[in-house]
Amino acid sequence: MNKIILAMLMLTLVMASTTSRRSLCSTCEYVFGYIRDHCVDIANITEKILEEKIEAACEQVVDKSICQYVEQIAKKEIEHLFDIIVNQEKAIVPETLCKHLRLCQ
């Protein structure tokens, strides 16, 4: 009986973790998709503008706690994200940026 309860608890934790990872990934991709769709001129984007766009995107998200987490991680990595956008991709590619932040696999 105890083994069954323990197994069910472990399964619940794994499912919650997977759901949480999916939420982080989808929120991250939404944030950078929003920026891509609302940022007219990638050639003139700056780190400051990128930070402001991340904040603006998070204002649109229903689950503020998840978006605040994404925002914190993105701001810590702003220089690398900026480099990826401007020098490597020459575009905002949500999947690439979120994988870099390790919020998506």
C-alpha positions in Angstrom: 0.0 0.0 0.0 2.8 2.4 0.9 4.6 1.6 -2.3 1.5 2.5 -4.3 1.1 5.8 -2.5 4.8 6.6 -3.0 4.5 5.7 -6.7 1.5 7.9 -7.2 3.2 10.8 -5.4 6.3 10.4 -7.6 4.1 10.4 -10.7 2.3 13.5 -9.6 5.6 15.3 -9.0 6.9 14.3 -12.4 3.7 15.5 -14.1 3.7 18.8 -12.2 7.4 19.3 -13.2 6.6 18.6 -16.9 3.6 20.9 -16.8 5.7 23.6 -15.2 8.5 23.2 -17.8 5.9 23.5 -20.6 4.4 26.6 -19.0 7.9 28.2 -18.8 8.7 27.3 -22.4 5.4 28.5 -23.8 5.5 31.7 -21.8 9.1 32.3 -23.0 8.1 31.7 -26.6 5.1 34.0 -26.2 7.3 36.8 -24.8 9.8 36.6 -27.7 7.1 36.1 -30.3 5.4 39.2 -28.9 8.7 41.1 -29.2 9.2 39.8 -32.8 5.7 40.9 -33.8 5.9 44.3 -32.1 9.5 45.3 -32.9 9.6 47.0 -36.3 13.3 47.5 -36.8 15.7 44.8 -35.5 18.6 46.7 -36.9 18.1 49.5 -34.4 17.2 47.4 -31.3 19.3 48.0 -28.2 19.6 46.0 -25.0 17.5 48.6 -23.3 14.8 48.4 -25.9 14.9 44.6 -25.6 14.4 44.8 -21.9 11.5 47.2 -22.3 9.9 44.9 -24.8 10.3 41.9 -22.5 8.5 43.9 -19.8 5.8 44.9 -22.2 5.3 41.3 -23.3 4.9 40.2 -19.7 2.2 42.7 -19.1 0.1 40.8 -21.7 0.6 37.4 -19.9 -2.1 36.1 -17.6 0.2 34.1 -15.3 2.4 37.0 -14.0 4.5 34.7 -11.7 5.8 32.6 -14.6 6.4 35.6 -16.8 8.3 37.3 -14.0 10.6 34.3 -13.8 11.1 34.3 -17.5 11.8 38.1 -17.3 14.4 37.6 -14.6 16.3 35.0 -16.5 16.1 37.0 -19.8 17.4 40.1 -18.1 20.3 38.2 -16.6 21.2 37.0 -20.1 20.3 40.2 -21.9 23.8 40.6 -23.4 23.8 37.1 -24.8 20.2 37.4 -26.1 21.1 40.7 -27.8 24.1 39.1 -29.4 22.0 36.2 -30.7 19.4 38.5 -32.1 21.7 41.1 -33.7 24.9 39.1 -34.6 23.9 35.5 -35.1 20.2 35.2 -36.1 19.6 38.8 -37.4 16.1 38.2 -36.2 14.1 37.3 -33.1 13.6 33.6 -33.1 11.7 32.6 -30.0 12.6 28.9 -30.1 16.4 29.7 -30.3 16.2 32.3 -27.6 14.2 30.1 -25.2 16.5 27.2 -25.8 19.5 29.5 -25.0 17.8 30.4 -21.7 17.2 26.7 -21.1 13.5 27.3 -20.7 12.7 25.0 -23.7 14.4 21.9 -24.8 
